[in-house]
Amino acid sequence: MRSRKVLLLGTNPELLWLREAVLRCAGFDVMTSLDLTDGLSRIERGDCSVLLLCYSLPFPSRKRLAETFRANCPRGRIVTVMNQKGEPEFADVVVYGIDGPEALIDAIRGA
């Protein structure tokens, strides 16, 4: 893995806290935000190499974040956590919330 910086965005504080704790324990540098504007600003500054989007974000927000990430971090990786089977939308990889922490860690690592 090239970098261990992850930007985690969603609207459910409990889910974000849990995912952040899992990723920090796995050795990742995690920045978490509930705010779209803050997330976009961090992406535009190139603060991360992995964008982790939660299904709790509305579709237009996920789309805008992904487009901004692709424009500013072309070598970066987008991981989306979904709560049901479906299209990966903008993600390089999809993790289903019920798959557990190992699946999330593997997706961030690029396994």
Secondary structure, DSSP 8 states (H G I E B T S, - for coil): ----EEEEE-S-HHHHHHHHHHHHHTT-EEEEES-HHHHHHHHHTT--SEEEEETTS-HHHHHHHHHHHHHH-TT-EEEEEESSS---TT-SEEEEGGG-HHHHHHHHHT-
